[in-house]
Amino acid sequence: MNDPCVILVNPQMGENIGAAARAMFNFNLRDLRLVAPRDGWPNEDAQRNGAGALENMQISIFDTLEEAIADLHFTLATTARPRDMTKCVYTPRGAVEAMQTRSGSGAKCGLVFGGERAGLYNEHIALCNGIITIPTNPDFSSLNLGQSVLLLCWEWLSAQDNSPAAILQTGDSFPAQQAAMEELFQRLELELEHGGFFKAPDLKPVILRNIRNMFLRAEMSDQELRTFHGIISALIGKKKRPD
Amino acid sequence: MNDPCVILVNPQMGENIGAAARAMFNFNLRDLRLVAPRDGWPNEDAQRNGAGALENMQISIFDTLEEAIADLHFTLATTARPRDMTKCVYTPRGAVEAMQTRSGSGAKCGLVFGGERAGLYNEHIALCNGIITIPTNPDFSSLNLGQSVLLLCWEWLSAQDNSPAAILQTGDSFPAQQAAMEELFQRLELELEHGGFFKAPDLKPVILRNIRNMFLRAEMSDQELRTFHGIISALIGKKKRPD
């Protein structure tokens, strides 16, 4: 899978170039292309705000967007404003899917971002295969350059990442097996019976089922199960003492 | 659907509080809770970097995390470091799914973030229902506070957003209908035949199929179809002129 490159067209503040670089490297992208940065290159603010990312990336400088994307096969331009052009408009996630499809067959893709003040001009957008628009609160839609780059790089990484949406981290311990849970329920039922917990015998089955559900939802580990047996023992002992 | 709130525990720099607020408001979240901000509240740097977001949000200050989350039902703590605790660890997308499920049944959820220097302590994490870890490049994993908040708020908004992954924006024009495309193909074939384009007659069907595929992939609009008819006319004229 070819990772996409990021192209910043006429970026103004070095600080934002640094933030964009850091965001790329956070999510493992390393090909940053700058088209005519306002303050030239290298840039001290970029270096300072890049926090060690710039040194680990490939950074190239171009005079025009045409030159910057000459070796690419599929480029998408980010813009907040709708343009009067017949072009496919992608969400960030849709854009990443479209790039994955192309990268998978060997194409090299690029994400194109405009400068802070004016964004991309129509001439820039006409050079690209499609448009990305990030959905935001219509009353407060401005994302800065670094944040837009962060968001797209994050979408790229998370599309590659196939870790499960959630894992139960149990450390050295293991999830408790059903048989061990059953043993706990049996013991608890017995001790609750002794303690006079079931006032209305006909409700006992329902109450026991509710208790089971509560404990099963907790998905105890072996260690926690042992702890819970200890809790029962302690409570029984405590209850007996006052007698 | 209840939107989640964002809780910043011991945030240090006002600038980052402002950035977090801006990121929330960009993606339509409005309940920001601060636990013992280092420099007190209100904070000038936060105000300046909040760029108009703070005024549109509900901001509350608490002494402890316990108080800040007292009215919530499901809280997730963001942390980069694995902790020795039996807790569910979510990806950002998994976290948003888990919160959606709860919000859907009326629960109020919270996203808890630690301060810049030390993050969340184990005592904070023990108060939460689960953990969120943002997958990053292991060699460059540090995201700042504002960026982490941005990323989670974005995931929340994009989970609510059901716009299609891509739309073909055709402006005032409409996509060309198949019959009109067919007419174009017929005309093109005729003109190519006249121009002596098909050198090897047995290859003609394959070549025509390839040409069709190329044009259908472009998904022309009505307007573009008319333009293309114009192109053919102009090329024929041009070709005829030298004769």
Interface residues (C-beta under 8 A of the other chain):
Chain A: R22 A23 F25 N26 F27 N28 A51 G52 A53 N56 P82 R83 D84 M85 T86 K87 C88 V89 Y90 T91 P92 R93 G94 A95 E97 A98 G130 I131 P135 T136 N137 D139 F140 S141 S142 L143 Q147 L150 L151 W154 L157 S158 D161 S163 P164 A165 A166 I167 L168 Q169 T170 G171 S173 S221 Q223 E224
Chain B: R22 A23 F25 N26 F27 N28 A51 G52 A53 N56 P82 R83 D84 M85 T86 K87 C88 V89 Y90 T91 P92 R93 G94 A95 E97 A98 G130 I131 P135 T136 N137 D139 F140 S141 S142 L143 Q147 L150 L151 W154 L157 S158 D161 S163 P164 A165 A166 I167 L168 Q169 T170 G171 S173 S221 Q223 E224
